[in-house]
Every structure is written in C-alpha cells, then in structure tokens.
Amino acid sequence: MPHATQQADIATVELDTALRGGPFHVALRAAIAARGLPLQRVQHHLSRHGVRVGVTSLSYWQQGARRPQRPESLRAVRALEEILRLPDESLIRLLAETAEPALARPSGGRSYRSLVETSDALRRLLTELDAPPDSGLQTLGHHERIRLGARRELAGRESQHIVRAHRDGVDRFVAVHQGDTECAPESMSVHALENCRAGRVRRDHGTGLLVAEFLFDTRLRAGDTFLFRYGVEDGTAGVSREYPRAFDSAGGQYALQVRFDAGALPVRCHRFTQQSAAAPRGGRQELAVSPRHRSVHLVEPRVRPGIVGIAWDWE
C-alpha cells in the first residue's frame, strides 16, 4: 500500500528530526506515533519493565504539559527508549535542564522539613514571577564561577548559560540563588552582565532564596540558540564550606569553578556527587588548589539528574 508506506516514511523522518533537535515531548510523541502504539499499550509495556506510569502522565509528557523528573519517571524514560526502539540516551538527552530552575545550593545536611519549606517558598516565588513550569529553554552549556571572600564567605557567583529555545516567543530566564545558612537575601544584588537585563527580583528570608528574571532583548524562535551571563552578589552569611548544584534532569555540559581569597585558602578541597539531597554522598575526588590562581574546578561533559559540587576544609 503506497499510501501507508509514504505515511510511515514521513513518520520516520519526523522522528529522526525530533530526536536530533527535540524538544523531549515532541520526540516522545513522534516515537509513539512512529511505532503505532496507543498509550494503553505503552503503559502495558512499561509495567512489564517493572515501571508504573499512568496513561494520563504519558499523555501529559507527550503534550509538554509535564516533564518526567522523579527517579521513577526517569526509569520510565529509559524503558521507553527500549520499548520504542530508540538509541540509548536519546530521550534522556532531550530532558536537558530546565523545566523548572533547580536550586543553586541544595544542602545535603538540611532536614526534610527545611527542604519542604524551601520547595514551597521557591514555588511561591516562581508563581509571583509568572514563571511557567516549562521555561522553553534547553541548556546546552552552563559555566558557573563562585567567589569566596576574605571572611571565607560566599561573596558571589557568576553564571554563563548557552541555551536553545524549543518553542517560539521565549524572551527571559528565571535564575534561582540560595545563600548559606543565616544569609540575608534582602541585601543581595543581581547584575545582568551580557546579552540580558535584570527584571523583577523576589526574595524569601526564611529559606535564603533569591529568584530573579533576566530579560532578553529578543524573542527567540524554536531552535534559536542564545548566550547570556549574569551575576549575584551575596556576602551576607558566615563561613562557607561547599557549593552543590542540583539538576532535575539530564542536560549539557556543566563547569564549576571556585576561587578563594588570597588571604583565606582552604587546606583541602574535593568534588562530590549525590543522587538526591537526602542520599549519601559519593564520587569523592580530591582537588588541588592552585596557589597562583587560588581556584579549583570540575567539569561534567553531560550532566545527569542529581547533585554535583565542590566542598572544602578550612584550618
């Protein structure tokens, strides 16, 4: 049947295009369509892989109304790659950074109650800025520079993002910063450094959260890439001992550099990883502080869901 063959060819081309450029929900929808599976059958196949996902969730995922973020949901995505006969990591790769801004400083030592309070406060601040669940941006690269002051405090941070829009009309980015214990968000300041300008800022003293929007001077079209840079001046808390970064989903490259004051060098530094804020830390690797440049760094070529960071010990 030539007509059926032609439709299959079109579906295959659409799938190949979606897998290359995303976004995730378009690729998932194209993969399901190319295999000709109703969602009930997809759910059945997932259950045979030991993964429980509702038909409603699958529908939301392929519509872009929600994104898989929890560990069980990410297991489902990996199973979908096998069920839909897709290349390994093809869907996981498209879940790159940014349905919701991840906390800049998730603390592994915080209580469950404080984590819940922080999550509730972040949700409220994002609502005040009218930030949608899906920012419309995929992070291709994120380079972050942390600066420690003479009092061993977190003095500030600078972030450079390389992003790609997966829908038309995106014209801003919402950044989240969380200071150390007993910080004062009301005394922090934000600075647009390149290809953006600062917009509204919201703060929550109890959790140390600062949420700021950075506005682009253009509206991106789907597929457009954009590079921008901003900074947060902190310096409002006491001695800082670590800088963790959380990722809700797989993404592009991440580089973290921590620079110390010449008069306040740590005795040792190490990188670490965590599957979640409540999980034990692993992946420890010692990092040598350069006496000349007074800095250490890590590079993740392709981030995965979880936490990666650098910690240091003072005398």
N, C-alpha and C positions, 0 to 999 in steps of 0.2 A: 504494500500500500504506500505509494509515493507520498501522499499527504501525511501519513503517520510518521514516515521516515524523516520528512522535512521538519515536522514538529520536534522530533527527537533531536535532530541536528541543532535546531535553534535553542532547545533547552540545554544542550551540552555547551554550546558557545556562551550562553548566558551564565552557566555555572562556572566555566573557566574564567570568564571576566570577573565575576563576583569574588571568586577565590583569590584572584590576584589583587583586586583593589578594595574589596569589602563594600560596605561595612558588614559586620557579623550577621545582622538579621537578614540582609539581602542575600548573602551567601547561603545561609541556612535555608531560606525559603527556596532558593534556586536548586539546592541539593535535594531537598524533599520533592520538589516538582520533577526534577530530572529522573529520580528513581520511581516516581509514580506511586508514592506511598501516602495513604491517608494518615492523619495524625494518630488515630487509634492504633494503626499498625506500628507506627514509630514507637508509641508508648509500650506496646507489647514487646517489641524487640529490646527496648531498654530494660524492661523488667527481667528479661532472660539474661541480661548482663548484670543483674543484681542492683539496678538503679531504678528508683521510684521517682517519676516525674509525671505530673498531671497533664492531661491534654490541654487544659487552659494555659498552663505555664508554657508549653511548647508553642501554642498559638501566640502568646504574648512575645515570646522570644523571636519568632519569625516576623512579627509585625514591628519589632523595635520598641514595643511598649515597655518591656522589661529586659534586663540583661542578666544572664547567669553569673552569680558572684560567689555564692556559698560553696564550700568544698564539695558537697553532694552534687550541686549543679555543674561544677566544673568536671566532675567524674562523668556526668551525663554527656557533656560536650565531647569528651574524649571517646566515649562509647558511640556517639553519633558519627564521629569520623569513620569508625569501623563499619557501623551499620549502613551508612550512606556511601561506603566505598570511596572515601576521600583520603588524600595524602595525610600522613601523620602531622599533627600540629597545625593543619590548615585552618581549622575553625578557631582553635585556641589562640593562634597568632592574631586573628582579627579581633579578639577581645582586648585589644590594646588600650590601656589607661584611660578611659576616662568617663565612664558613665556618671560617676559621682567623684568629686575630689576626695582623694584619700587623705587622712590626717598626716600632717608633716611629721608629727612627733608622737607615735603611739608608744606608750610606756609599758614594757613588759611587767613592771612592778606594781602597776595600779590594780586596785581591787575591781571586782566585777561591777560593783555599784558605781564606781567612778567612771568606768568605761561606758556604762549605760548612760550616765549623766552627760558624758562628753558627746555620745552619739545623739542624744536628744537635743543638746544645745546646738550641735552642728546642723541638724535637720531644721531647727528653728531659724538659724541664721541664714541658711541657704534659701529657705522659704521667703524670708524678708527681702532677699535679693532677687526673687523670682527665678532662681536657678532651676532649670528643668532637670529631671533625672538623667537625661542623656545630653551631654554638653554639645554633641555634634562634632566633636574633635577626637581624632585618634592621635596619640602621642607616638611619634617616630623616634624622638630622642629627648632626653631631659638631663641637663648638666646642672648640678647644684653645688654651690660653694658656701661653706659655713665658716664664719669668722668668730674666733674666741678672743675675748678681751683680756686686759691686764689683770682683772679681778677673777679670771678663769670663768667668766660668764659667757653665755651665748650672746655675742654682740649683734649679730645679724646674719642674714643669708641672702644669697642672690641665686635666682633660677633662670635658666635659659631653656625654652621649650621649642622644639620643632614639631609641628602638628600638621595633620591633614584633615580637612573637613570631609565628613561623609554625608552632609546634607547641605542644601543651599541656605544662605542667609545668616550663617554664623558670624557674629561680629564682636565676641567678647570671650574672656576666660575668667573663671572664678577660682581664685587661689585661696588655700587654707594654710594657716600657720598656727602652731600650738607651741607656746613658750614652756620653759621649765617650771617646776613647782614654785608657787608664790610669785609668779611673774605678774606684770601689770599691763594687760593688753591696751588699756586706755592711754598708756604712754608710748606705745609702739607707733611706728610710722611706716607707710608704704611708699615706694618710689617706682614709677614707670621709667625704665632705662632704655628701652629700644623697641620701636615699632608698636607701641601701645601707649595708652594714657590711663591714669588712675581714675576709677569711678567711685562708686559707693563702697563704704567700709563698715562692717559690723563687728562688734566685739562682745565677748562674754567673759566677765572677770572670774567667775567661779571655776571655769574649766581652762582658762588661759588661751581661749580661742580667738583668733582674728581671721575674718573672712573678707576678702577684697575682690572687686571685679576690675579687670583691666580691659579697656575698650580698644578695639582695632579701628583704624580709620577707613576700613573697607569691609564690605560684606563678602565673605568667602562663598564660592560656589563649591558644590560637591566635587571632590578630587583636588581642590586647590591646597597647596602647602603654604605654611606661614611660619615665620620665626619671630619670637619676641622674648624680651628679657625684663625682669622686674626684681625688686629687692624689698626686704623687710628689715627695718632697724629695730632691734629688740633691746638687749642690755638691761632688762628690768628685773632679772632674777639673780639668784646666788650662783654658786659653783655648778657648772655643767659637767656632766660625766659621759654623755653619749648623745648620738644623733641617729635615731632609727627613721626609716622611711617605709611606709606601708603601701602595698599595691593590691588593689581589689581584683585585678585581672592581669593576664599576660600582656606584654607590651614590647616596646622597642628598647633601645639602649638607655641605660641609666648610669651616670657617673657622679660620684660624691667625693668632694674634696673638703677636708677640714684643715683650716690654717690657724695656728696658735700665735699668741703674742710672744715677742722676743724675750720678755721677762717672765713668761709663765709657760714653760714647756712641760708636757707630761712625761712621766718616767717610762710609760709603755702604752701602746695602742694595739687594738685588734679589731678586725671585722667580724661580723656575726650574721646569722640568719635565724628566722623563726617562721614557722608555718602560720602562726597567729599570735596575737598579743598574749594569749593565755598559755601558749605552748612553750616548752623548754627551748633554750637557745642551742644552736648547733653551728656548724660551719665555721668554727673559730679559726682565724688565721692572723698571726702576728704581723703588724705593720711597722716598719722602721720610720721614725720621724727624721726627716731631712734637717740637719742643724742649720743649713744655709737657707732653705726655703720654709722651714718650720711647718711642714704640712704632710699629711698622709691622704691617700685616696683609694677608692675602689671603683671598679668598672664592671657592670653587668651587661654583656652584649645583648641579652634578651631577657627581660625580667619575667618572673613568674609570680602568681598570687602568693602573698606572704609579706614578710618584713626582711629588709636588709639594712645594715647600719654599721657604724663605727663607734666603739667605746674606748675610753682612755682612763688611765690611773694617774692621780697626782701623788706627789711625795707624801 
